[in-house]
Structures are given as C-alpha cells and as structure tokens.
C-alpha cells in the first residue's frame, strides 16, 4: 500500500493532484500481486523450511504432458503421472513422523485445517502421484515452532500427494503441506527466485483447480507413466498395489486442439462447481472430510466417492530425519470446522 506523506497545512492544487495520483497507484497495486516472488523448487529440492528430508520421491526423467500452462482440473486424465504398481511416497511414515514430533504435527494440521488427531485419517486418504507439469502452489514449511507460507513452482517430476479433488496436498520430499496458490499471483507477471531448469517457461506453469464439487470426490485417477507411453488407473488412496493394467494414453495426452487448451489465468474464472453456499473459510477443513482445496487441501472424506472418474491423487511422502530450515512467512492457524465424516465440504474460493 502506498503511503502518502504531505503537509496538511499546504493544500495547494499541485499537492492535491499528487495525492490523487498516489491514491490511484495504491489502488492499482492492491488489485493484484503480479510482482510476487515465486520460489522455483527443482526435483529433489526440499525447499524452504522443510518438515523433514526424504529421498527417492521424485523423478528426473518425466516426459512433460503436451498441455501446460493456465489452469487444469484435478480430475483431468493424464494430468498426473506415476509408475505402475509403485509409489514413491509412504503415507505411514509421514504419519509416524508427525506423531513423533507433536509441535510439527500441530503446525502441519493447522495448515490442513484439521485437528491433530485427524492426521492419520487425513493422510491415509491421499494418493501418491508425480507432477507432469511445472505447478504453482503455496508451499507451507516449518520454522521456529510455526508454519510458514510462500508461493512456489514445483518442477515436473516432483512427487506429491493429492486429495480427493485432485489438488496437491503434500510435497513428498520434505513432508510440507501444499495448498492452492493465492488468486492474486499470476505466473506470467511474477518474479522468480531459486535455480531454474531446462524448459522452464512462465507461460507453461500450471495451476490445478479442484474437481467439480457436484461430482463428489475422485474414485480413480488416470495416470501416465514417466516415459509418456501408456496410461493406467490408480484407485484413490492406494499406493500402486491396486493399479489397473496398462492402457492407451488418454486422448488429452495424444493431441492438442485450440478448444482443449488450458484456461488462461487472466480469465479469473473458477472451474464449474467450485463455489456454492456453505464454503468454509479458506484454510479451514472439516474434521474427517476432504475439501477440493483452495488455501488448504481438505481432509479425507468418509465415503460417498463418485463412480470411477479420471483424475489423479497423491499419497503422503515417507518421512526421514530433520532437515535444514529456510525462509518463509508466518501463518496464523485457523480453527477447523467439524462435519459428520460422510459429508463432503464444498470447495472454498481462494
């Protein structure tokens, strides 16, 4: 916000004109945050303020999907990848790590908007996948006993856990919670920090929106192998053991038409069904439920999955020892909203 310093006693026309221009500039600045600094996080990089360090969760040889940039919904076939009958994230290790570190568990749960006691159930309902596009998120770390927060772009090939609406919820190589990016941040207008990688382009950074809440949570995700040669189905909240047989690539991954291009960030439109009465406050999640996720991914649902639908989910990363801390900004925890386990909260609007 622009501060205006002027002597009240001197009310000349020029001074008034300068003040008016300054106010206008301040108003324009408040309309967006295009100049926000976004941290680039390469494959294998834990990033700022990691909860822990985990190896073997990322892929360095992932063939990026042909469609990149703009927005994509979390149930899009081929949006995520993975290795058939294998998962690099270990949710049980994440649960055990958080239970062994109660201070971190409290900060972690506050980002997800759940009670600490709901961490095991929440994590067990996530699905492990691999990003196939450079993806814009909000990365939440841990420093000095508190959760930190900052915008980040995760390189394609990074392992994540996704919630039932297909939104990244955990960064596997460090256990950090992930939420949707602030709506004021646009990749094309942001400034970037951190090491870049071959092929990185602002216009190819993708933002993932939740599946239409009217359809319920995703039952089955359609993933693509790292080489981009085949597709396969992975039931939600499984780690590879229930993967379907190899299948042809989804149509979305074989050809691109103008009508199939991702939605531009500048449109300012949410995907259909991502807003309806009763949305919880951003960053809050109902107990035992799962949110499509804007400021924070929701908890797992207690049933009521929709019929098998294309998309992807990701499970929680395995956790290791303590890692170094970095930079970030503090974030005030928000109280959770309690709903019966069988209910699905409506996606919050960021």
N, C-alpha and C positions, 0 to 999 in steps of 0.2 A: 504494500500500500504506500502510495507516495505521500510524504509529509510536506505540508506547506508551511513555510516559515515567513511570516510577514508582520510588519508593524501595524497593529490595528489603528493607530493614530493616523497613519498615512493612507488615506483612502482615495488615491488618485485613480484615474481611469486606467493608466497602464498597469498599475498594481492589480486592479480587479481583473484585467484581461489575462495577466499571467496566472492569477489564481484559478481562473476558469479553465485555462489550458491544462494546468496541473491536475485539477479535479478530473478532467476528461481523460487524461492519461492514466490516472489512477483507476478510473472506472474500466478502461480497456484492459489494464493489467489484471484486474480482478475477474475478467470474463474467462480466462484460461490460464494454463500453466505450461504453455508450449516450450518455454525455456528451461523446464525442469531437468535436472541432471539425472540421467538414467545410467545405472551401472551395468556394463556388459559382463556377463559371467560365462566363461568358456566351459566346455565339457571338462569335468574333473576338478573344477574350481569350487570350493565351498562358499566363497563369497564372504561378505562382512558379517561378523558376529555369529558364527555357526554354533549351533547347539552341540554338535559333535562332529566327528570326521568319519566317513565311511568310504571304502574303496570298492571298485568293481560295479558301480551302479550305472555308469554312463557308457555310451557307445561312441567311438570316434569315427566309425565308418558308415554312419547312417546316410542313406540317399534321401535328400530332402524331397518333400512332396512337390508336385508341379504347381500347386496353388499355394501362394504365400502372400502375406500382407492383408491388411484390412481386418475384418472380423470373421470368425468361424464359430459355429455352434459346437458344443461339446459332444454331440452325438453324430457328428459327420463321419461317415465311413472313411477310414484311411487317414483321419486327422492325426492319429497317434500310431506309433509302431511298437514293436516288441519282437522277441524271439519266441517262436512257438514252443510250448511246454517248458518254458524257462522264465524266471523273473529275477531281476537283479535287486529288487527291494525286499526287505524282510520286515514285515509289519510287527511280528512278535518281538524282534529285537528292539524296535523303536518303542514298543510298549514297555518292555523291560527296562530300557534306558530311562524313560521318563519316570517310571515308578521308583527307580533308584535315585533319581535326582528331583526331589519334590519342588524345589524352588523353580527349576526349569519347567517342570510339569505345570506349575501354576501359570507361568508366563505363556507357555505353549497353549494351554487350554483357553486362556483369556483371548488369544487371537482367534481361535476357532469358535469362541462364544459358547463353550460348553463347561460344565462342572469338571473338575479334575477327575472325579470318579468315573466319568463317562469316556475317558480317553481310550480304554481297551475296546469298548464297543464302537466308538467312532473310527478308530484306526482299522479295526477288523473289517469295516465295510468300504474301505478304499480299495482301489485296483491299481496294480503297478503297470506303467506303460513308459514309452520313450517318446520324447518330443520329436516331431518330424519337421517342425518349422521353428525359426527363432521366435520366441514367445515373450510377450510383455506381461509382467506380473508385478505384484507387490511382494517383496521378499521380507519376511519378519525374522530377525535374529534375536540374540540374547546377549545382554551386556550389563554388568553391574546389578544383577538381580531383576532386570526389567526387559520386556520385549522391545525390540527396535523395529523400525519400519523404513522401507525405501523402495522406489521403483527400480526394476531390473529387467533386463532382457536375458533370457536363458537360451543358450545356443542349442540348435537342433542336435539331438543325440543325448541330451540330458535325461536321466531317469526321474520320473515324478510319480506321485500317487494322485489319482484323480477321484473326485467324489461321484455320487450317483447321477449328477447332472453333467458330468464330463469336464468339470473345472479343476485345474491343478490345485492340489491341497497341501502337498508336502514335496520338498526338494530332497531327493533321496540321498545325495552325497553328504548332507550335513544335518538332515532332520528338521530344517527350518520350515515353519508353516508358510504356505503361499495363499494369497488372496488375489482377487481381480484388481487390475490397475485402476488408479484414480481416473475418472472420466475426463479430467482436465488435461491429462497427459496424452499427447499425440506423438507417435514415433517420428513422424516427418519433421516436427518442429522442436524436438528435444535435443539437448546437448548430451553427449555420451562420455562416460569415463570408463576406465578399465580397458584391458587389452582387447583388440578386435580379432576377427578371424576371417579367413578367406571366404568370400561370398557374402559377407555381411553387408546388407543394404537397409537403410531405414524403411524404404517402401516395402520391404519383404518381411518386416516384423509383424507377427500376427497376434491379435487379441482374441482370447477364447471366451465366448459367452455361454451361459448355461443353456441346456436343453429346455425347450418349451415346457414350463411347469404343468401345463394342462395335460401333457403326455405322461406325467409321472417320471420316476427315475428310470435310468437306463438298465435294462436287464442283461444285454450282451453288447460288447464293443467289437467293432470290426477293425482289426489291427493289420499293419503291413510289416513284413519282415525288413530287417535293416538294409538289405540289398534292393528293396523295392521291386521284388519279383513275384511275390504272392501275398495273398491276404489270408486271414484266419479269424475265427471268432473266439473271444475270451469272455466267459460269463463274468458278470460283475462280482467283485470281492473274491476272486480266485487268483492264484499265483502261477498259472501255467498248467497245472495238473488237469484242468478240465477244458483246455483249449480244443477247439474243433480242428478238423482235418484241413490240410492246405486247400486253398480255393483261389479262383481267379481274382486279380486285383479289382477293387471296387471301381465302378465307372468313373468316379470322381478323380481317380488317380491315373487314368489312361488317356484322357483328352481334356482340353480346356476350351470352353467357348465363352464368348462375351457374357452370356447370361449366367454362366457358372462362376464368374469372378467374385472374389470375396467382397463383402460390403466395405465401403471406404469408412475410415474413422470419422471423416468430416461430416458424415450424414447425421450423426448424433442420434441415430435410431437404435432402439433396443431390439433384440430378436423377439419375434411374436411370443406372447405368453410369459414374458419375464417380469411382468408387473401386474399385480392385482391387489385388491383390498387385503389387508391383514399382513402386509410385509413387515418383517421385523426390522429393527433399527440396524443399519449397516454395522457388521462386526459382531452381531449377536446371533446366536444359533440356539434353536430349541433343543432341550435335552432329549437325547435319543432320536433325533431326527436329522435330516440332511437337507441343506439348502443348496440351490444351484450356485450360489456364491457370487456376491459382488465383493464388498470389502472383506468378507471372510467366508471360506467354504463352510458348508453346513455339516452337521453330523450325519451319521448313517441313519437310514430310515429303518423302521421296524417292520417292513413288509410292504405290500402294495406295489411291488415292482410292476412296471408295464410289460406287455409282451415284448419278446426279444426285439431289440431295435439297434441299428448300427450306431456306433459311437466308440468311446474308449474310456477306460477307467484306470487309475493307477493306485498301487498299494504303498504302504509306508516303507521307507528306507530302513535297512538294517542299521543299527547304531554301533558306534565304536567308542573310542576314548575321547577325551576332551580335546577341543581344537582351539586355535587362537581366535581372539576376538578382533573385530574390526570396527567400522564406524556405522552409525545409524542414528535415527531419531527416536526418542521415547514415544511410546504409545500407551494411552490410558486404557486399562482393561475395561470391557463393558460387561454388564451382568447378562447372564444367559436368560433366554425365555424358555419356560418349561411347557411342553406339549405332550400329549399321550404319544407313546412310541410309534403307533401306527400312522400318525399324521405326518404329512409332508408340508413343510413351510413353503410359502411362495417365495420365489427368488427376490431378494432385496434389490433395489435400484441404487446403483452407486452414484 
